[in-house]
Amino acid sequence: MTSSSSPDHNAHYRNWGYGFAFIGTLLFAMKAILVKLAFTSPDGEAFILEPATLLFLRMAFAVPVYLLIGVWLLRARRAKGLAASSRAILLKSMAVGCLAYYVCSLLDFTGLTYITAQLERLLLYTYPVFVFILGALFLGSG
């Protein structure tokens, strides 16, 4: 069994993956700080942007990127001779993804109007640890 990709080729893509993961982690970690800065005026008293306005701007920039990724993936599936998913499944998947993205971001941005960016990051990063610990305590290690 031979593979069409060499080990060097796979290492090249793996390095790109590590780079994108690192950049994504940095940008994700900075999100709360940038949102907090967008919310408040220089004197720190008033809101410049409301959470819904900032969420609209975020989604307006994200939707074209996600559409491009979706088109690229569909073309890659067709190029490999794989059958495309049915239109109904594709539309339902897109609707669930958009709804989840909207609700998650809205709750995140609204929460940032009440708490500091540092506390928001602390809660976000420790949440999986709490889920793991509570799952182990109540559900067992089984």
C-alpha positions as a printed NumPy array, in Angstrom:
array([[  0.   ,   0.   ,   0.   ],
       [  1.586,   3.252,  -1.102],
       [  0.583,   6.706,  -0.067],
       [  0.534,   9.613,  -2.468],
       [  1.967,  11.919,   0.173],
       [  5.519,  11.68 ,   1.397],
       [  6.561,  12.071,   5.042],
       [  8.094,  15.462,   4.201],
       [  4.807,  16.552,   2.66 ],
       [  2.877,  15.493,   5.786],
       [  5.408,  17.249,   8.047],
       [  4.946,  20.423,   6.01 ],
       [  1.182,  20.371,   6.576],
       [  1.644,  19.442,  10.234],
       [  3.913,  22.482,  10.731],
       [  1.291,  24.702,   9.089],
       [ -1.284,  23.191,  11.441],
       [  0.846,  23.922,  14.495],
       [  1.329,  27.496,  13.311],
       [ -2.386,  28.049,  12.749],
       [ -3.204,  26.463,  16.117],
       [ -0.724,  28.779,  17.848],
       [ -2.09 ,  31.889,  16.11 ],
       [ -5.676,  30.804,  16.826],
       [ -4.877,  30.303,  20.49 ],
       [ -3.321,  33.759,  20.739],
       [ -6.258,  35.431,  19.014],
       [ -8.778,  33.505,  21.125],
       [ -6.981,  34.522,  24.308],
       [ -6.97 ,  38.18 ,  23.251],
       [-10.661,  38.25 ,  22.273],
       [-12.023,  39.262,  25.668],
       [ -9.481,  42.061,  26.018],
       [-10.279,  43.446,  22.575],
       [-14.028,  43.214,  23.225],
       [-13.615,  45.031,  26.537],
       [-11.641,  47.773,  24.788],
       [-14.351,  48.093,  22.14 ],
       [-17.041,  48.385,  24.813],
       [-15.664,  51.281,  26.817],
       [-14.755,  54.828,  25.978],
       [-11.256,  56.18 ,  26.685],
       [-12.447,  57.65 ,  29.99 ],
       [-13.825,  54.227,  30.958],
       [-17.296,  55.512,  31.728],
       [-19.614,  54.845,  28.799],
       [-20.141,  52.058,  26.317],
       [-18.987,  52.809,  22.807],
       [-20.559,  49.695,  21.285],
       [-23.368,  47.582,  22.654],
       [-22.876,  43.788,  22.704],
       [-25.392,  43.249,  19.873],
       [-23.616,  45.774,  17.622],
       [-20.225,  44.228,  18.288],
       [-21.679,  40.766,  17.682],
       [-23.082,  41.901,  14.33 ],
       [-19.661,  43.206,  13.31 ],
       [-18.003,  39.951,  14.382],
       [-20.479,  37.842,  12.43 ],
       [-20.279,  40.119,   9.379],
       [-16.535,  39.482,   9.201],
       [-16.818,  35.763,   9.996],
       [-19.579,  34.704,   7.576],
       [-17.583,  35.282,   4.358],
       [-14.646,  33.318,   5.771],
       [-16.89 ,  30.394,   6.743],
       [-18.586,  30.45 ,   3.33 ],
       [-15.211,  30.325,   1.583],
       [-14.123,  27.404,   3.765],
       [-17.405,  25.608,   3.011],
       [-17.041,  26.078,  -0.748],
       [-13.422,  24.915,  -0.583],
       [-14.402,  21.769,   1.35 ],
       [-17.25 ,  20.956,  -1.044],
       [-14.907,  21.29 ,  -4.023],
       [-12.346,  19.066,  -2.304],
       [-15.016,  16.405,  -1.698],
       [-16.083,  16.518,  -5.34 ],
       [-12.481,  16.37 ,  -6.533],
       [-11.978,  13.182,  -4.515],
       [-15.135,  11.683,  -5.989],
       [-17.03 ,  11.721,  -2.685],
       [-20.751,  12.293,  -2.699],
       [-21.875,  15.638,  -1.395],
       [-24.187,  15.712,   1.606],
       [-27.84 ,  16.281,   0.873],
       [-28.962,  19.871,   0.644],
       [-31.318,  19.456,   3.628],
       [-28.566,  18.129,   5.885],
       [-26.23 ,  20.899,   4.753],
       [-28.807,  23.632,   5.444],
       [-29.719,  22.161,   8.849],
       [-26.038,  21.947,   9.783],
       [-25.481,  25.55 ,   8.755],
       [-28.532,  26.707,  10.742],
       [-27.425,  24.89 ,  13.903],
       [-23.884,  26.238,  13.523],
       [-25.064,  29.835,  13.042],
       [-27.487,  29.614,  15.961],
       [-24.851,  28.137,  18.284],
       [-22.252,  30.699,  17.196],
       [-24.714,  33.561,  17.717],
       [-25.954,  32.444,  21.148],
       [-22.459,  31.63 ,  22.428],
       [-21.04 ,  34.955,  21.255],
       [-24.014,  36.957,  22.521],
       [-23.727,  35.427,  25.991],
       [-19.965,  35.951,  25.975],
       [-20.195,  39.601,  24.916],
       [-23.057,  40.369,  27.289],
       [-21.173,  38.747,  30.159],
       [-18.176,  40.937,  29.424],
       [-20.274,  44.016,  30.216],
       [-20.519,  42.776,  33.818],
       [-17.161,  41.124,  34.553],
       [-13.534,  41.798,  33.753],
       [-11.755,  40.236,  30.802],
       [ -9.409,  38.406,  33.172],
       [-12.278,  36.751,  35.067],
       [-13.986,  35.805,  31.797],
       [-10.821,  34.102,  30.531],
       [-10.329,  32.353,  33.872],
       [-13.877,  30.986,  33.776],
       [-13.575,  29.959,  30.15 ],
       [-10.27 ,  28.128,  30.581],
       [-11.135,  26.42 ,  33.88 ],
       [-14.585,  25.249,  32.778],
       [-13.282,  22.054,  31.074],
       [-11.322,  21.186,  34.217],
       [-14.457,  21.545,  36.346],
       [-16.445,  19.39 ,  33.916],
       [-13.736,  16.723,  34.057],
       [-13.567,  16.749,  37.862],
       [-17.346,  16.705,  38.347],
       [-17.708,  14.003,  35.704],
       [-15.11 ,  11.854,  37.45 ],
       [-16.766,  12.405,  40.835],
       [-20.358,  11.769,  39.813],
       [-20.032,   9.482,  36.793],
       [-16.951,   7.526,  37.789],
       [-13.869,   6.87 ,  35.737],
       [-15.538,   3.996,  33.893]])
